[in-house]
């Protein structure tokens, strides 16, 4: 085994020697989703998933008790740019059947968060011991999914270049309330060269099931972001001269909403640590 302890997020990850040398071991862009999910399930990958399994969609997670599930389903329908649903499980079923073959929703995400009454109580690399028969899992489209499409169009994706998590920010943009759920949108940000902004809007706008087109371009203070250097989730990235900050609705929005709405119990992914699905991006386009 190779001890890879130099990841940007300083998480210790053990990489099988059979995967390759230390440098290429971090490049899972050509790996299959099934293979990466196995490495996650075995505790080998615990870091963020941006850039992994190029061409395949990634998904955010929200797990709630059945008594709150209808309200959240309604919230998702009302806020489809932030919460585009890819799959919803039956109560008590922790295995997916549509977007990822035999995926165990309690083990196949690198890192989870658990909230009780809106308070974060911990982060875990697996949550099977917290699973209950009344829990319903919601899988929500993720903007990591369109990053390979951006790269194919020669649009830079900074957090992949810098091997870090995408910066995410709370905003003053209100979501539409539903039942107990209310709060503001969270956005992800990618710096884009000024001349590539129109192309970026077209490329990402063609994929509404993974957040689609940007919700805001430039002027972060207009949407309540005080400093791009201090994201609420993820990592700050370099913004070069001639680049514009571009903001997309983010699947971390439900976590901010959970903190505002305070349901009794909720499991989510840790921001940037996604479920990698078997669904190809091309199948999520218009």
Residue frames as qw, qx, qy, qz and C-alpha x, y, z in Angstrom:
[[0.000, 0.887, 0.462, 0.000, 0.00, 0.00, 0.00],
 [0.373, 0.344, -0.027, 0.861, 1.08, 3.59, -0.68],
 [0.233, -0.660, -0.508, 0.502, 0.44, 6.05, 2.12],
 [0.228, 0.528, 0.311, 0.757, -0.91, 9.14, 0.34],
 [0.340, -0.664, -0.497, 0.444, -0.91, 11.81, 3.01],
 [0.243, -0.232, 0.114, 0.935, -0.39, 14.89, 0.91],
 [0.079, 0.639, 0.662, 0.382, -3.95, 15.54, -0.27],
 [0.031, 0.462, -0.009, 0.886, -5.04, 19.17, -0.07],
 [0.602, -0.574, -0.128, -0.540, -7.75, 18.37, 2.44],
 [0.045, -0.525, 0.745, -0.409, -5.15, 16.52, 4.56],
 [0.889, -0.137, 0.205, -0.386, -7.20, 13.36, 4.73],
 [0.244, -0.438, 0.854, 0.136, -5.21, 10.13, 4.93],
 [0.851, 0.336, -0.014, -0.404, -6.06, 7.83, 2.04],
 [0.522, -0.332, 0.757, 0.212, -4.55, 4.43, 1.31],
 [0.621, 0.560, -0.265, -0.480, -4.15, 3.74, -2.41],
 [0.939, -0.017, 0.337, 0.062, -3.71, 0.17, -3.70],
 [0.324, -0.513, 0.572, 0.553, -0.33, -0.39, -5.34],
 [0.471, 0.281, 0.773, 0.319, -2.15, -2.05, -8.24],
 [0.277, 0.872, 0.364, -0.177, -3.79, 1.24, -9.15],
 [0.571, 0.680, -0.002, 0.459, -0.49, 2.82, -10.20],
 [0.487, 0.121, -0.334, 0.798, 2.11, 5.27, -8.98],
 [0.181, -0.492, -0.535, 0.662, 1.43, 7.87, -6.31],
 [0.095, 0.268, -0.143, -0.948, 0.79, 10.73, -8.75],
 [0.367, -0.070, -0.652, -0.659, -1.63, 8.86, -11.04],
 [0.205, -0.307, -0.898, 0.240, -3.38, 7.26, -8.06],
 [0.097, 0.458, 0.409, -0.783, -5.20, 10.52, -7.45],
 [0.321, 0.271, -0.385, -0.822, -6.44, 10.70, -11.02],
 [0.379, 0.230, 0.881, -0.167, -9.66, 8.71, -11.03],
 [0.396, 0.455, -0.090, -0.793, -11.03, 10.57, -14.05],
 [0.510, 0.273, -0.674, -0.459, -10.93, 7.44, -16.22],
 [0.067, -0.033, 0.954, -0.290, -12.05, 4.99, -13.53],
 [0.351, -0.394, -0.713, -0.461, -15.48, 3.36, -13.63],
 [0.458, -0.524, 0.124, -0.707, -18.12, 4.47, -11.13],
 [0.924, -0.273, -0.223, -0.145, -18.48, 0.91, -9.82],
 [0.746, 0.144, -0.376, 0.530, -14.73, 0.70, -9.14],
 [0.078, 0.433, -0.292, 0.849, -14.59, 4.06, -7.36],
 [0.668, -0.476, -0.036, -0.571, -17.67, 3.24, -5.28],
 [0.921, -0.160, -0.328, 0.134, -15.93, 0.03, -4.16],
 [0.510, 0.252, -0.367, 0.736, -12.85, 2.00, -3.10],
 [0.283, -0.484, 0.137, -0.817, -15.13, 4.37, -1.19],
 [0.845, -0.358, -0.196, -0.344, -17.02, 1.49, 0.44],
 [0.876, -0.055, -0.329, 0.349, -13.72, -0.10, 1.49],
 [0.434, -0.864, -0.045, 0.252, -12.54, 3.16, 3.07],
 [0.695, 0.016, 0.250, 0.674, -9.75, 3.69, 0.54],
 [0.136, 0.427, 0.223, 0.865, -11.16, 6.93, -0.88],
 [0.238, -0.655, -0.602, 0.389, -12.45, 9.44, 1.70],
 [0.177, -0.319, 0.064, 0.929, -11.76, 12.73, -0.09],
 [0.445, 0.584, 0.154, -0.661, -13.83, 14.98, -2.33],
 [0.677, 0.225, 0.682, 0.160, -14.90, 13.59, -5.71],
 [0.370, 0.837, -0.047, -0.401, -14.55, 16.48, -8.17],
 [0.262, 0.667, -0.623, -0.313, -13.04, 15.23, -11.44],
 [0.372, -0.165, 0.913, -0.040, -13.61, 11.53, -10.75],
 [0.435, 0.347, 0.829, 0.058, -15.22, 9.20, -13.31],
 [0.106, 0.361, -0.241, -0.894, -15.31, 11.72, -16.14],
 [0.328, -0.038, -0.677, -0.658, -18.52, 11.58, -18.12],
 [0.407, -0.409, -0.817, 0.000, -20.64, 10.21, -15.27],
 [0.311, -0.713, -0.115, -0.618, -23.08, 12.15, -13.12],
 [0.299, 0.013, -0.728, 0.617, -22.52, 12.69, -9.42],
 [0.425, -0.630, -0.494, -0.423, -25.23, 13.15, -6.80],
 [0.142, -0.395, 0.480, -0.770, -25.86, 14.95, -3.51],
 [0.430, -0.282, -0.857, 0.036, -27.64, 13.16, -0.67],
 [0.358, -0.319, 0.309, -0.822, -30.43, 14.08, 1.74],
 [0.431, -0.215, -0.876, -0.012, -31.92, 11.42, 4.05],
 [0.322, -0.271, 0.260, -0.869, -34.95, 12.27, 6.18],
 [0.275, 0.166, 0.876, -0.359, -37.55, 10.45, 8.28],
 [0.084, 0.417, 0.806, 0.413, -40.67, 9.50, 6.35],
 [0.072, -0.780, -0.542, 0.304, -42.71, 12.05, 8.31],
 [0.066, -0.757, 0.110, 0.641, -40.65, 14.85, 6.73],
 [0.453, -0.023, 0.697, 0.555, -40.14, 13.25, 3.31],
 [0.300, 0.716, 0.593, 0.215, -43.23, 14.66, 1.59],
 [0.085, -0.953, -0.062, 0.282, -42.37, 18.20, 2.66],
 [0.349, -0.562, 0.510, 0.550, -38.86, 17.80, 1.27],
 [0.445, 0.296, 0.735, 0.416, -40.16, 16.26, -1.96],
 [0.168, 0.894, 0.414, 0.039, -42.41, 19.29, -2.38],
 [0.253, -0.850, 0.194, 0.420, -39.49, 21.59, -1.55],
 [0.469, -0.218, 0.653, 0.554, -37.41, 19.90, -4.27],
 [0.365, 0.579, 0.661, 0.308, -40.16, 20.26, -6.85],
 [0.013, 0.970, 0.226, -0.092, -40.51, 23.97, -6.03],
 [0.166, -0.874, 0.390, 0.239, -36.72, 24.51, -6.16],
 [0.951, 0.236, 0.174, 0.096, -35.60, 22.35, -9.05],
 [0.461, 0.781, -0.317, 0.276, -32.52, 24.41, -9.94],
 [0.212, -0.650, 0.631, -0.367, -31.07, 23.79, -6.47],
 [0.528, -0.167, 0.783, -0.283, -32.60, 20.34, -5.92],
 [0.657, 0.313, -0.450, -0.518, -32.99, 18.45, -9.22],
 [0.756, -0.246, 0.548, -0.259, -34.05, 14.98, -8.12],
 [0.345, 0.425, -0.781, -0.300, -32.36, 11.94, -9.68],
 [0.564, -0.156, -0.807, -0.080, -33.81, 9.21, -7.44],
 [0.472, -0.438, 0.360, -0.675, -35.92, 8.81, -4.29],
 [0.255, 0.085, -0.960, 0.081, -35.87, 5.56, -2.32],
 [0.640, -0.506, -0.473, -0.334, -38.71, 3.78, -0.56],
 [0.448, -0.721, 0.334, -0.410, -38.71, 4.18, 3.22],
 [0.803, -0.408, 0.430, -0.060, -36.18, 1.88, 4.84],
 [0.894, 0.338, 0.163, 0.244, -34.44, 0.93, 1.58],
 [0.311, -0.808, 0.288, 0.410, -30.79, 1.96, 1.63],
 [0.520, -0.071, 0.668, 0.528, -29.97, 0.47, -1.80],
 [0.320, 0.544, -0.152, -0.760, -30.40, 2.41, -5.03],
 [0.659, 0.264, 0.702, 0.049, -32.09, 0.87, -8.06],
 [0.508, 0.819, 0.266, -0.024, -32.05, 3.55, -10.76],
 [0.251, 0.937, -0.239, 0.042, -28.91, 5.70, -10.88],
 [0.069, 0.629, -0.760, 0.148, -26.27, 3.36, -9.39],
 [0.816, -0.030, -0.539, -0.205, -26.42, -0.42, -9.48],
 [0.802, -0.321, -0.461, 0.204, -26.53, -1.98, -5.99],
 [0.215, 0.484, -0.335, 0.779, -25.17, 1.23, -4.41],
 [0.504, -0.541, -0.606, 0.292, -25.47, 1.27, -0.62],
 [0.024, 0.847, 0.109, 0.519, -26.43, 4.79, 0.32],
 [0.616, -0.786, 0.057, -0.026, -24.89, 4.36, 3.79],
 [0.762, -0.393, 0.337, 0.388, -21.40, 3.34, 2.57],
 [0.673, 0.361, 0.404, 0.504, -20.80, 4.49, -1.02],
 [0.112, 0.941, 0.027, 0.318, -20.22, 8.21, -0.33],
 [0.585, 0.327, -0.466, 0.578, -16.76, 9.24, 0.93],
 [0.170, -0.061, -0.563, 0.806, -18.00, 11.33, 3.83],
 [0.268, -0.645, -0.642, -0.315, -21.38, 11.99, 5.44],
 [0.053, -0.243, 0.379, -0.891, -22.83, 14.54, 7.83],
 [0.319, -0.517, -0.794, -0.005, -25.55, 13.96, 10.42],
 [0.123, -0.334, 0.119, -0.927, -27.78, 16.75, 11.72],
 [0.265, -0.498, -0.806, 0.182, -30.14, 16.66, 14.69],
 [0.065, -0.875, -0.416, 0.236, -32.63, 19.53, 14.97],
 [0.360, 0.920, -0.002, 0.153, -30.51, 21.52, 12.52],
 [0.319, -0.821, 0.471, 0.039, -27.25, 21.04, 14.44],
 [0.698, 0.461, -0.547, 0.019, -24.32, 19.22, 12.86],
 [0.777, -0.553, 0.260, -0.151, -23.39, 16.40, 15.25],
 [0.584, -0.440, 0.619, 0.286, -20.60, 14.77, 13.25],
 [0.570, 0.588, -0.439, -0.370, -18.98, 13.62, 10.00],
 [0.750, -0.194, 0.629, -0.064, -18.57, 9.93, 9.19],
 [0.111, 0.399, -0.753, -0.512, -17.13, 7.78, 6.42],
 [0.346, -0.209, -0.838, -0.366, -20.12, 5.43, 6.68],
 [0.374, -0.187, 0.309, -0.854, -23.49, 5.70, 8.40],
 [0.534, -0.129, -0.780, -0.300, -24.97, 2.20, 8.33],
 [0.294, -0.239, -0.789, 0.485, -25.34, 2.14, 12.13],
 [0.158, 0.258, 0.267, -0.915, -27.57, 5.22, 11.90],
 [0.316, -0.073, -0.646, -0.691, -29.90, 3.75, 9.28],
 [0.375, 0.157, 0.681, -0.609, -33.54, 3.28, 10.26],
 [0.262, 0.350, 0.872, 0.218, -36.58, 1.69, 8.67],
 [0.171, 0.838, 0.456, -0.247, -38.38, 5.04, 8.46],
 [0.198, -0.628, 0.273, 0.701, -35.65, 6.83, 6.46],
 [0.656, 0.681, 0.321, 0.055, -36.11, 8.03, 2.86],
 [0.499, -0.361, 0.324, 0.718, -33.10, 8.95, 0.70],
 [0.451, 0.865, 0.158, -0.155, -33.16, 11.73, -1.90],
 [0.642, -0.122, 0.364, 0.664, -30.41, 11.81, -4.55],
 [0.202, 0.920, 0.155, -0.299, -29.96, 15.26, -6.07],
 [0.723, 0.575, 0.060, 0.378, -28.03, 16.26, -9.18],
 [0.548, -0.660, 0.086, 0.507, -24.57, 17.76, -8.65],
 [0.352, 0.905, -0.145, -0.188, -22.68, 20.39, -10.66],
 [0.409, -0.500, 0.710, 0.280, -19.56, 18.18, -10.61],
 [0.702, 0.324, 0.632, 0.053, -21.43, 16.31, -13.34],
 [0.530, 0.832, 0.161, 0.033, -21.08, 19.07, -15.92],
 [0.287, -0.818, 0.384, 0.318, -17.39, 19.73, -15.24],
 [0.580, -0.087, 0.687, 0.428, -16.21, 17.12, -17.73],
 [0.436, 0.729, 0.488, 0.202, -18.46, 18.77, -20.31],
 [0.049, -0.981, 0.088, 0.167, -16.81, 22.09, -19.50],
 [0.472, -0.544, 0.577, 0.386, -13.35, 20.57, -19.88],
 [0.599, 0.291, 0.667, 0.335, -14.33, 19.01, -23.21],
 [0.284, 0.890, 0.305, 0.182, -15.31, 22.50, -24.35],
 [0.570, 0.276, -0.173, 0.754, -11.88, 23.84, -23.23],
 [0.324, -0.791, -0.014, -0.518, -13.38, 25.72, -20.30],
 [0.312, 0.324, -0.735, 0.508, -11.09, 25.59, -17.23],
 [0.712, -0.583, -0.322, -0.224, -12.33, 24.06, -13.98],
 [0.071, 0.758, -0.469, 0.448, -10.16, 25.60, -11.31],
 [0.655, -0.509, 0.458, -0.320, -10.72, 23.28, -8.36],
 [0.981, 0.143, 0.101, 0.080, -9.78, 20.29, -10.50],
 [0.545, 0.681, -0.276, 0.405, -6.62, 22.11, -11.60],
 [0.079, -0.652, 0.505, -0.560, -5.79, 22.90, -7.97],
 [0.543, -0.060, -0.831, 0.108, -6.85, 19.47, -6.62],
 [0.056, 0.049, 0.601, -0.796, -9.26, 20.89, -4.07],
 [0.138, 0.564, 0.798, -0.161, -12.97, 21.15, -3.32],
 [0.110, 0.588, 0.403, 0.693, -15.21, 23.61, -5.15],
 [0.031, -0.048, -0.420, 0.906, -15.97, 26.82, -3.19],
 [0.224, -0.578, -0.729, -0.291, -19.59, 27.08, -2.03],
 [0.043, 0.086, -0.276, 0.956, -21.32, 30.09, -0.52],
 [0.043, 0.622, 0.725, -0.293, -24.55, 30.86, 1.32],
 [0.115, 0.289, 0.338, 0.888, -26.53, 33.59, -0.45],
 [0.247, 0.247, 0.409, -0.843, -29.43, 35.96, 0.12],
 [0.428, 0.035, -0.597, -0.678, -31.45, 34.25, -2.66],
 [0.577, -0.096, 0.577, -0.570, -34.57, 32.80, -1.00],
 [0.065, -0.059, -0.959, -0.268, -35.82, 29.33, -1.83],
 [0.577, -0.283, -0.290, -0.709, -39.54, 28.66, -2.16],
 [0.318, -0.265, 0.753, -0.511, -40.76, 27.23, 1.14],
 [0.687, -0.080, -0.590, -0.417, -42.59, 23.92, 1.44],
 [0.795, -0.428, -0.430, 0.021, -43.97, 22.49, 4.66],
 [0.631, -0.720, -0.019, 0.289, -41.29, 22.73, 7.35],
 [0.709, -0.039, 0.238, 0.663, -38.50, 23.51, 4.88],
 [0.178, 0.974, 0.115, 0.073, -37.33, 27.06, 4.23],
 [0.589, -0.557, 0.229, 0.539, -34.06, 28.93, 3.73],
 [0.273, 0.840, -0.250, -0.396, -31.72, 30.45, 1.16],
 [0.892, 0.437, -0.098, 0.066, -29.86, 29.03, -1.81],
 [0.562, -0.575, 0.446, 0.392, -26.24, 27.88, -1.63],
 [0.662, 0.729, -0.129, -0.114, -24.16, 28.39, -4.78],
 [0.806, -0.190, 0.280, 0.486, -20.95, 26.89, -6.11],
 [0.182, 0.924, -0.149, -0.301, -18.44, 29.17, -7.85],
 [0.798, 0.059, 0.343, 0.492, -16.03, 28.61, -10.71],
 [0.027, -0.736, 0.184, 0.650, -13.85, 31.40, -12.14],
 [0.693, 0.463, 0.505, 0.225, -14.30, 31.60, -15.91],
 [0.317, -0.126, 0.294, 0.893, -12.32, 33.66, -18.44],
 [0.299, 0.479, 0.205, -0.799, -14.49, 36.58, -19.50],
 [0.392, 0.356, -0.525, -0.667, -14.61, 35.52, -23.16],
 [0.266, -0.006, -0.956, -0.124, -15.73, 31.96, -22.24],
 [0.294, 0.135, 0.611, -0.723, -18.70, 32.95, -20.09],
 [0.662, 0.258, -0.115, -0.695, -21.27, 32.69, -22.94],
 [0.588, 0.224, -0.760, -0.164, -20.00, 29.22, -23.88],
 [0.080, 0.072, -0.860, 0.498, -20.08, 28.18, -20.22],
 [0.495, 0.154, 0.345, -0.783, -23.72, 29.24, -19.91],
 [0.720, 0.279, -0.373, -0.515, -24.62, 27.18, -22.99],
 [0.458, 0.230, -0.855, 0.081, -22.67, 24.07, -21.94],
 [0.003, -0.043, -0.820, 0.570, -24.02, 23.95, -18.40],
 [0.497, 0.174, 0.160, -0.835, -27.47, 25.18, -19.34],
 [0.636, 0.175, -0.608, -0.442, -27.92, 22.05, -21.44],
 [0.487, -0.040, -0.847, 0.211, -27.84, 19.95, -18.25],
 [0.409, -0.535, 0.043, -0.738, -30.74, 21.11, -16.04],
 [0.878, -0.348, -0.307, -0.121, -30.81, 17.84, -14.06],
 [0.737, -0.209, -0.256, 0.589, -27.45, 18.80, -12.55],
 [0.218, -0.664, -0.238, 0.674, -28.32, 22.47, -11.81],
 [0.467, 0.744, 0.412, 0.242, -28.06, 23.77, -15.38],
 [0.363, 0.679, 0.014, 0.639, -27.12, 27.35, -16.21],
 [0.319, 0.002, -0.462, 0.827, -25.57, 29.78, -13.71],
 [0.184, -0.789, -0.583, 0.072, -27.86, 31.68, -11.40],
 [0.136, -0.971, 0.013, 0.197, -25.52, 34.68, -11.14],
 [0.761, 0.338, 0.029, 0.553, -22.43, 36.04, -12.91],
 [0.318, 0.420, -0.181, 0.830, -19.96, 38.47, -11.32],
 [0.262, -0.500, 0.144, -0.813, -20.66, 40.91, -8.43],
 [0.469, -0.180, -0.848, 0.171, -20.85, 38.38, -5.56],
 [0.002, -0.099, -0.507, 0.856, -21.93, 41.07, -3.10],
 [0.478, -0.066, -0.271, -0.833, -25.26, 41.35, -4.95],
 [0.776, -0.199, -0.530, -0.277, -26.21, 37.85, -3.80],
 [0.666, -0.701, 0.077, -0.245, -24.90, 38.34, -0.27],
 [0.909, -0.021, -0.117, 0.400, -21.36, 36.95, -0.59],
 [0.246, -0.954, 0.101, 0.137, -18.96, 39.16, 1.34],
 [0.123, -0.724, 0.644, 0.215, -15.67, 37.47, 0.44],
 [0.873, 0.332, -0.303, -0.188, -14.81, 34.91, -2.23],
 [0.318, 0.512, -0.733, 0.316, -11.72, 34.07, -0.18],
 [0.221, -0.146, 0.788, -0.556, -13.86, 32.66, 2.63],
 [0.535, -0.134, -0.634, -0.542, -16.34, 30.11, 1.26],
 [0.672, -0.354, 0.301, -0.576, -18.94, 28.66, 3.65],
 [0.923, -0.053, 0.381, -0.021, -18.17, 25.17, 2.33],
 [0.831, 0.457, 0.089, 0.304, -15.26, 23.79, 0.30],
 [0.620, -0.333, 0.103, 0.703, -12.02, 25.60, -0.54],
 [0.182, 0.873, -0.063, -0.449, -11.11, 29.00, -1.94],
 [0.782, 0.253, 0.378, 0.427, -9.61, 28.86, -5.45],
 [0.307, -0.325, 0.226, 0.866, -7.45, 31.21, -7.48],
 [0.426, 0.814, 0.386, -0.089, -9.23, 33.82, -9.60],
 [0.576, -0.054, 0.303, 0.757, -6.88, 34.98, -12.34],
 [0.086, 0.486, -0.078, -0.866, -6.80, 38.31, -14.12],
 [0.345, 0.173, -0.563, -0.731, -9.48, 38.45, -16.79],
 [0.266, -0.230, -0.934, -0.060, -11.69, 35.87, -15.06],
 [0.461, -0.349, -0.032, -0.815, -15.23, 36.33, -13.78],
 [0.195, -0.029, 0.895, -0.400, -16.75, 34.49, -10.78],
 [0.543, -0.086, -0.517, -0.656, -19.69, 32.44, -12.05],
 [0.329, -0.134, 0.731, -0.583, -22.23, 30.97, -9.62],
 [0.480, -0.104, -0.754, -0.437, -24.45, 27.90, -9.95],
 [0.752, -0.415, 0.083, -0.505, -27.25, 26.61, -7.72],
 [0.204, 0.425, -0.855, 0.217, -25.73, 23.99, -5.42],
 [0.732, -0.257, -0.594, -0.212, -26.93, 20.70, -3.96],
 [0.362, -0.070, -0.637, 0.677, -25.60, 21.81, -0.57],
 [0.310, -0.359, -0.101, -0.874, -28.66, 24.09, -0.43],
 [0.731, -0.423, -0.462, -0.268, -30.63, 21.40, 1.47],
 [0.633, -0.174, -0.511, 0.554, -27.98, 21.37, 4.22],
 [0.056, 0.137, -0.166, 0.975, -28.37, 25.10, 4.72],
 [0.544, -0.336, -0.314, -0.701, -32.14, 24.62, 4.66],
 [0.740, -0.303, -0.592, 0.100, -31.90, 21.80, 7.21],
 [0.402, -0.065, -0.434, 0.804, -29.95, 24.12, 9.51],
 [0.211, -0.165, -0.002, -0.963, -32.71, 26.72, 9.13],
 [0.664, -0.229, -0.387, -0.597, -35.68, 24.35, 9.30],
 [0.217, -0.405, 0.754, -0.471, -34.36, 22.03, 12.06],
 [0.852, -0.079, -0.384, -0.348, -35.94, 18.65, 11.27],
 [0.795, -0.542, 0.241, -0.123, -35.38, 16.09, 14.04],
 [0.690, -0.304, 0.579, 0.311, -32.85, 14.04, 12.04],
 [0.644, 0.742, -0.077, -0.168, -31.08, 14.26, 8.69],
 [0.713, -0.257, 0.456, 0.467, -28.17, 12.53, 6.95],
 [0.494, 0.847, -0.077, -0.182, -26.40, 14.31, 4.07],
 [0.816, 0.283, -0.079, 0.498, -23.17, 13.99, 2.14],
 [0.409, -0.650, 0.011, 0.641, -20.30, 16.17, 3.33],
 [0.400, 0.862, -0.007, -0.313, -19.99, 19.04, 0.82],
 [0.266, 0.718, -0.596, -0.241, -17.93, 17.96, -2.19],
 [0.181, -0.224, 0.957, -0.045, -18.06, 14.24, -1.25],
 [0.643, 0.209, -0.117, -0.728, -20.59, 12.83, -3.71],
 [0.762, 0.110, 0.636, -0.054, -22.18, 9.60, -4.82],
 [0.113, 0.420, -0.634, -0.640, -20.79, 8.74, -8.25],
 [0.758, 0.281, 0.378, -0.451, -23.62, 7.29, -10.34],
 [0.544, 0.045, 0.747, 0.379, -23.76, 4.97, -13.34],
 [0.407, 0.815, 0.399, -0.100, -25.65, 7.62, -15.32],
 [0.545, 0.111, 0.263, 0.788, -23.72, 9.22, -18.17],
 [0.020, -0.471, -0.133, 0.872, -23.83, 12.99, -18.45],
 [0.112, 0.021, -0.609, -0.785, -25.02, 12.78, -22.03],
 [0.250, -0.440, -0.843, -0.185, -28.24, 11.23, -20.72],
 [0.202, -0.630, -0.504, 0.554, -28.88, 14.26, -18.52],
 [0.073, -0.153, 0.256, 0.952, -28.89, 16.77, -21.35],
 [0.530, 0.347, 0.138, -0.762, -32.00, 18.22, -22.93]]
